[in-house]
Amino acid sequence: MSASQASALDEISFQLAATLDTYDHDVAKMVETWLDMELYRTVSDEIEEIRRYSAALPQLSVPWVELLIAHGELVHSLWRLRFQEVESDRERLAEVRDRHTACVRSLKMRCVHMLARAGLQDSPGPGAFA
């Protein structure tokens, strides 16, 4: 892989990690203020942006798909809670939210790990400055 390709992938990893931070923050607000359609649209746009970044990094396909599934389950749980208001749905929402948060963190940690490995590969070896 050329240096410019590696640099582009590093930038994508960095942007993905930053987008995940924003997305996680906005999802927390969305859960608290459920059925704010403007915020829902923002979160939907962010998950699409995460998809685009993840598509460029095939090694992240599994954690990305896990996040996508968790996102769908979270939104479904919010809709159920809004329109059915069953106590078991409230308990389920907490479980789904925890799983979703774990998926966001897992994908972000993979990005950070990729960036750290890239930094180690780019650094000069021992004795390079001797």
KEKE-525559 format. One record per atom (N, C-alpha, C): atom name; x, y, z; residue number from 1. Coordinates in steps of 0.02 Angstrom, whole numbers, plus 50000, padded with zeros to 5 digits. Example, Ala and Ser with C-alpha at 12.3 -4.5 7.8 and 13.67 -1.06 7.14 Angstrom:
2
{pt N,{50660,49716,50390},1}
{pt CA,{50615,49775,50390},1}
{pt C,{50660,49835,50390},1}
{pt N,{50642,49888,50354},2}
{pt CA,{50684,49947,50357},2}
{pt C,{50645,50002,50394},2}
This chain:
130
{pt N,{50042,49942,50000},1}
{pt CA,{50000,50000,50000},1}
{pt C,{50045,50062,50000},1}
{pt N,{50027,50110,49959},2}
{pt CA,{50068,50171,49956},2}
{pt C,{50057,50214,50017},2}
{pt N,{50103,50259,50028},3}
{pt CA,{50098,50304,50085},3}
{pt C,{50036,50347,50081},3}
{pt N,{50018,50369,50020},4}
{pt CA,{49958,50411,50013},4}
{pt C,{49894,50372,50027},4}
{pt N,{49893,50307,50008},5}
{pt CA,{49835,50265,50023},5}
{pt C,{49829,50254,50098},5}
{pt N,{49886,50241,50130},6}
{pt CA,{49886,50231,50203},6}
{pt C,{49864,50295,50238},6}
{pt N,{49886,50352,50214},7}
{pt CA,{49867,50415,50244},7}
{pt C,{49791,50427,50236},7}
{pt N,{49765,50409,50178},8}
{pt CA,{49692,50417,50166},8}
{pt C,{49653,50372,50213},8}
{pt N,{49675,50310,50223},9}
{pt CA,{49641,50264,50268},9}
{pt C,{49645,50288,50340},9}
{pt N,{49702,50316,50359},10}
{pt CA,{49708,50345,50426},10}
{pt C,{49659,50402,50435},10}
{pt N,{49652,50444,50385},11}
{pt CA,{49605,50500,50389},11}
{pt C,{49534,50474,50395},11}
{pt N,{49518,50422,50357},12}
{pt CA,{49450,50393,50361},12}
{pt C,{49438,50365,50431},12}
{pt N,{49487,50330,50459},13}
{pt CA,{49481,50303,50526},13}
{pt C,{49470,50358,50577},13}
{pt N,{49508,50412,50570},14}
{pt CA,{49501,50469,50615},14}
{pt C,{49432,50500,50609},14}
{pt N,{49409,50511,50548},15}
{pt CA,{49343,50541,50537},15}
{pt C,{49288,50495,50563},15}
{pt N,{49296,50430,50553},16}
{pt CA,{49247,50383,50578},16}
{pt C,{49242,50386,50654},16}
{pt N,{49299,50388,50688},17}
{pt CA,{49300,50393,50761},17}
{pt C,{49266,50457,50784},17}
{pt N,{49279,50512,50750},18}
{pt CA,{49248,50576,50769},18}
{pt C,{49173,50574,50756},18}
{pt N,{49152,50545,50701},19}
{pt CA,{49081,50539,50686},19}
{pt C,{49046,50495,50737},19}
{pt N,{49079,50442,50759},20}
{pt CA,{49051,50398,50810},20}
{pt C,{49039,50436,50875},20}
{pt N,{49086,50480,50894},21}
{pt CA,{49076,50521,50954},21}
{pt C,{49014,50565,50948},21}
{pt N,{49008,50599,50891},22}
{pt CA,{48950,50642,50879},22}
{pt C,{48886,50602,50879},22}
{pt N,{48887,50546,50844},23}
{pt CA,{48829,50502,50839},23}
{pt C,{48808,50478,50908},23}
{pt N,{48855,50456,50948},24}
{pt CA,{48839,50430,51015},24}
{pt C,{48807,50485,51058},24}
{pt N,{48833,50545,51054},25}
{pt CA,{48805,50602,51091},25}
{pt C,{48733,50616,51067},25}
{pt N,{48724,50617,51001},26}
{pt CA,{48658,50633,50974},26}
{pt C,{48607,50577,50988},26}
{pt N,{48630,50515,50988},27}
{pt CA,{48585,50459,51005},27}
{pt C,{48561,50466,51077},27}
{pt N,{48606,50485,51122},28}
{pt CA,{48586,50494,51192},28}
{pt C,{48532,50548,51197},28}
{pt N,{48541,50602,51161},29}
{pt CA,{48489,50655,51161},29}
{pt C,{48425,50629,51129},29}
{pt N,{48431,50590,51076},30}
{pt CA,{48372,50565,51041},30}
{pt C,{48331,50519,51088},30}
{pt N,{48365,50477,51126},31}
{pt CA,{48330,50433,51172},31}
{pt C,{48293,50474,51224},31}
{pt N,{48324,50526,51249},32}
{pt CA,{48292,50568,51300},32}
{pt C,{48233,50608,51274},32}
{pt N,{48236,50628,51211},33}
{pt CA,{48184,50672,51183},33}
{pt C,{48148,50637,51126},33}
{pt N,{48136,50572,51133},34}
{pt CA,{48111,50532,51077},34}
{pt C,{48050,50563,51044},34}
{pt N,{48055,50561,50982},35}
{pt CA,{48011,50584,50930},35}
{pt C,{48022,50657,50913},35}
{pt N,{48083,50679,50925},36}
{pt CA,{48106,50743,50897},36}
{pt C,{48130,50724,50826},36}
{pt N,{48089,50737,50777},37}
{pt CA,{48103,50713,50709},37}
{pt C,{48165,50745,50679},37}
{pt N,{48180,50805,50697},38}
{pt CA,{48241,50838,50672},38}
{pt C,{48303,50801,50698},38}
{pt N,{48303,50784,50762},39}
{pt CA,{48359,50747,50791},39}
{pt C,{48362,50677,50762},39}
{pt N,{48305,50646,50752},40}
{pt CA,{48304,50580,50721},40}
{pt C,{48335,50582,50651},40}
{pt N,{48319,50634,50613},41}
{pt CA,{48348,50643,50546},41}
{pt C,{48424,50652,50551},41}
{pt N,{48446,50691,50599},42}
{pt CA,{48518,50702,50609},42}
{pt C,{48553,50635,50624},42}
{pt N,{48525,50596,50670},43}
{pt CA,{48554,50532,50688},43}
{pt C,{48554,50485,50627},43}
{pt N,{48501,50487,50588},44}
{pt CA,{48498,50445,50527},44}
{pt C,{48552,50465,50478},44}
{pt N,{48564,50530,50471},45}
{pt CA,{48617,50554,50427},45}
{pt C,{48686,50531,50453},45}
{pt N,{48694,50532,50519},46}
{pt CA,{48758,50511,50548},46}
{pt C,{48770,50437,50538},46}
{pt N,{48718,50396,50544},47}
{pt CA,{48728,50324,50534},47}
{pt C,{48745,50311,50461},47}
{pt N,{48719,50350,50416},48}
{pt CA,{48737,50344,50345},48}
{pt C,{48810,50365,50334},48}
{pt N,{48832,50417,50368},49}
{pt CA,{48902,50438,50363},49}
{pt C,{48948,50384,50391},49}
{pt N,{48929,50353,50446},50}
{pt CA,{48967,50298,50475},50}
{pt C,{48971,50240,50425},50}
{pt N,{48916,50227,50391},51}
{pt CA,{48915,50174,50340},51}
{pt C,{48966,50188,50285},51}
{pt N,{48967,50250,50262},52}
{pt CA,{49013,50268,50207},52}
{pt C,{49086,50260,50230},52}
{pt N,{49102,50284,50289},53}
{pt CA,{49171,50277,50314},53}
{pt C,{49188,50203,50323},53}
{pt N,{49143,50165,50352},54}
{pt CA,{49156,50094,50365},54}
{pt C,{49164,50055,50300},54}
{pt N,{49130,50075,50248},55}
{pt CA,{49136,50039,50184},55}
{pt C,{49207,50044,50156},55}
{pt N,{49242,50097,50173},56}
{pt CA,{49311,50106,50149},56}
{pt C,{49361,50066,50191},56}
{pt N,{49337,50038,50246},57}
{pt CA,{49381,50000,50291},57}
{pt C,{49352,49931,50302},57}
{pt N,{49363,49885,50256},58}
{pt CA,{49331,49819,50260},58}
{pt C,{49345,49781,50325},58}
{pt N,{49401,49795,50357},59}
{pt CA,{49417,49761,50419},59}
{pt C,{49368,49781,50475},59}
{pt N,{49328,49832,50463},60}
{pt CA,{49278,49854,50513},60}
{pt C,{49208,49830,50496},60}
{pt N,{49201,49786,50447},61}
{pt CA,{49134,49766,50424},61}
{pt C,{49094,49732,50479},61}
{pt N,{49124,49690,50519},62}
{pt CA,{49086,49655,50571},62}
{pt C,{49062,49704,50625},62}
{pt N,{49106,49745,50655},63}
{pt CA,{49080,49792,50705},63}
{pt C,{49032,49843,50676},63}
{pt N,{49040,49860,50612},64}
{pt CA,{48993,49907,50581},64}
{pt C,{48924,49875,50576},64}
{pt N,{48921,49812,50553},65}
{pt CA,{48856,49779,50547},65}
{pt C,{48824,49769,50616},65}
{pt N,{48865,49754,50665},66}
{pt CA,{48838,49749,50734},66}
{pt C,{48807,49815,50756},66}
{pt N,{48841,49870,50741},67}
{pt CA,{48813,49936,50758},67}
{pt C,{48749,49949,50719},67}
{pt N,{48747,49933,50656},68}
{pt CA,{48687,49945,50616},68}
{pt C,{48628,49906,50644},68}
{pt N,{48639,49844,50663},69}
{pt CA,{48586,49804,50693},69}
{pt C,{48564,49835,50760},69}
{pt N,{48612,49854,50801},70}
{pt CA,{48596,49885,50866},70}
{pt C,{48557,49950,50856},70}
{pt N,{48576,49988,50806},71}
{pt CA,{48541,50051,50791},71}
{pt C,{48468,50036,50773},71}
{pt N,{48458,49987,50729},72}
{pt CA,{48389,49968,50710},72}
{pt C,{48349,49945,50769},72}
{pt N,{48379,49905,50812},73}
{pt CA,{48344,49881,50872},73}
{pt C,{48327,49938,50919},73}
{pt N,{48373,49986,50926},74}
{pt CA,{48360,50043,50969},74}
{pt C,{48301,50085,50944},74}
{pt N,{48302,50100,50880},75}
{pt CA,{48247,50140,50852},75}
{pt C,{48181,50102,50858},75}
{pt N,{48183,50038,50844},76}
{pt CA,{48122,49997,50850},76}
{pt C,{48095,49999,50922},76}
{pt N,{48141,49992,50970},77}
{pt CA,{48121,49993,51041},77}
{pt C,{48092,50061,51060},77}
{pt N,{48120,50114,51034},78}
{pt CA,{48093,50181,51048},78}
{pt C,{48023,50189,51020},78}
{pt N,{48012,50165,50959},79}
{pt CA,{47945,50169,50930},79}
{pt C,{47896,50128,50971},79}
{pt N,{47915,50068,50990},80}
{pt CA,{47870,50026,51030},80}
{pt C,{47853,50060,51096},80}
{pt N,{47902,50087,51128},81}
{pt CA,{47890,50119,51193},81}
{pt C,{47844,50179,51184},81}
{pt N,{47854,50216,51131},82}
{pt CA,{47813,50276,51118},82}
{pt C,{47739,50258,51107},82}
{pt N,{47726,50205,51070},83}
{pt CA,{47658,50191,51050},83}
{pt C,{47625,50132,51086},83}
{pt N,{47662,50094,51125},84}
{pt CA,{47632,50038,51161},84}
{pt C,{47639,50044,51236},84}
{pt N,{47692,50078,51259},85}
{pt CA,{47703,50092,51331},85}
{pt C,{47690,50030,51375},85}
{pt N,{47727,49978,51362},86}
{pt CA,{47725,49918,51403},86}
{pt C,{47787,49920,51447},86}
{pt N,{47780,49904,51511},87}
{pt CA,{47837,49909,51557},87}
{pt C,{47896,49865,51534},87}
{pt N,{47882,49807,51506},88}
{pt CA,{47936,49765,51482},88}
{pt C,{47975,49799,51425},88}
{pt N,{47940,49843,51387},89}
{pt CA,{47974,49880,51334},89}
{pt C,{48025,49930,51364},89}
{pt N,{48008,49959,51421},90}
{pt CA,{48054,50006,51454},90}
{pt C,{48117,49969,51477},90}
{pt N,{48108,49909,51506},91}
{pt CA,{48165,49868,51527},91}
{pt C,{48205,49847,51466},91}
{pt N,{48172,49827,51414},92}
{pt CA,{48206,49806,51352},92}
{pt C,{48245,49864,51323},92}
{pt N,{48218,49924,51326},93}
{pt CA,{48253,49983,51299},93}
{pt C,{48320,49991,51334},93}
{pt N,{48323,49982,51399},94}
{pt CA,{48386,49989,51435},94}
{pt C,{48437,49937,51410},94}
{pt N,{48415,49876,51399},95}
{pt CA,{48459,49824,51373},95}
{pt C,{48484,49841,51302},95}
{pt N,{48437,49863,51261},96}
{pt CA,{48454,49880,51191},96}
{pt C,{48502,49939,51190},96}
{pt N,{48489,49988,51233},97}
{pt CA,{48532,50047,51236},97}
{pt C,{48603,50028,51257},97}
{pt N,{48609,49984,51306},98}
{pt CA,{48675,49961,51329},98}
{pt C,{48712,49925,51273},98}
{pt N,{48677,49882,51237},99}
{pt CA,{48708,49846,51181},99}
{pt C,{48729,49895,51127},99}
{pt N,{48687,49944,51112},100}
{pt CA,{48703,49994,51062},100}
{pt C,{48766,50033,51081},100}
{pt N,{48769,50054,51144},101}
{pt CA,{48827,50090,51168},101}
{pt C,{48891,50047,51162},101}
{pt N,{48885,49983,51179},102}
{pt CA,{48942,49938,51173},102}
{pt C,{48965,49932,51100},102}
{pt N,{48918,49931,51054},103}
{pt CA,{48935,49927,50982},103}
{pt C,{48970,49990,50958},103}
{pt N,{48946,50048,50981},104}
{pt CA,{48979,50111,50962},104}
{pt C,{49051,50111,50989},104}
{pt N,{49059,50092,51051},105}
{pt CA,{49126,50091,51081},105}
{pt C,{49172,50041,51047},105}
{pt N,{49146,49983,51030},106}
{pt CA,{49186,49932,50996},106}
{pt C,{49212,49957,50929},106}
{pt N,{49168,49987,50890},107}
{pt CA,{49188,50013,50825},107}
{pt C,{49239,50070,50833},107}
{pt N,{49227,50113,50881},108}
{pt CA,{49274,50168,50892},108}
{pt C,{49342,50142,50915},108}
{pt N,{49343,50093,50959},109}
{pt CA,{49406,50064,50982},109}
{pt C,{49444,50032,50924},109}
{pt N,{49409,50000,50879},110}
{pt CA,{49442,49971,50820},110}
{pt C,{49474,50026,50778},110}
{pt N,{49439,50083,50771},111}
{pt CA,{49468,50140,50734},111}
{pt C,{49531,50165,50768},111}
{pt N,{49527,50174,50832},112}
{pt CA,{49584,50199,50870},112}
{pt C,{49642,50149,50866},112}
{pt N,{49626,50086,50870},113}
{pt CA,{49678,50034,50865},113}
{pt C,{49712,50037,50796},113}
{pt N,{49672,50046,50744},114}
{pt CA,{49700,50051,50676},114}
{pt C,{49746,50112,50671},114}
{pt N,{49725,50167,50700},115}
{pt CA,{49766,50228,50699},115}
{pt C,{49830,50218,50738},115}
{pt N,{49826,50185,50795},116}
{pt CA,{49886,50173,50836},116}
{pt C,{49934,50128,50799},116}
{pt N,{49909,50076,50767},117}
{pt CA,{49953,50031,50729},117}
{pt C,{49985,50067,50671},117}
{pt N,{49946,50111,50638},118}
{pt CA,{49974,50149,50581},118}
{pt C,{50029,50195,50607},118}
{pt N,{50019,50225,50665},119}
{pt CA,{50070,50269,50694},119}
{pt C,{50133,50231,50710},119}
{pt N,{50126,50170,50735},120}
{pt CA,{50185,50129,50751},120}
{pt C,{50222,50108,50687},120}
{pt N,{50184,50094,50635},121}
{pt CA,{50216,50074,50572},121}
{pt C,{50252,50132,50540},121}
{pt N,{50228,50193,50550},122}
{pt CA,{50259,50252,50521},122}
{pt C,{50319,50277,50560},122}
{pt N,{50324,50256,50624},123}
{pt CA,{50378,50282,50665},123}
{pt C,{50444,50248,50646},123}
{pt N,{50498,50285,50653},124}
{pt CA,{50563,50255,50636},124}
{pt C,{50579,50199,50686},124}
{pt N,{50617,50151,50663},125}
{pt CA,{50636,50094,50705},125}
{pt C,{50688,50114,50756},125}
{pt N,{50704,50067,50801},126}
{pt CA,{50755,50081,50852},126}
{pt C,{50821,50098,50819},126}
{pt N,{50854,50146,50846},127}
{pt CA,{50919,50166,50820},127}
{pt C,{50918,50208,50758},127}
{pt N,{50858,50228,50736},128}
{pt CA,{50852,50267,50674},128}
{pt C,{50886,50336,50681},128}
{pt N,{50889,50360,50742},129}
{pt CA,{50918,50427,50752},129}
{pt C,{50988,50422,50782},129}
{pt N,{51016,50363,50785},130}
{pt CA,{51083,50355,50815},130}
{pt C,{51137,50380,50769},130}
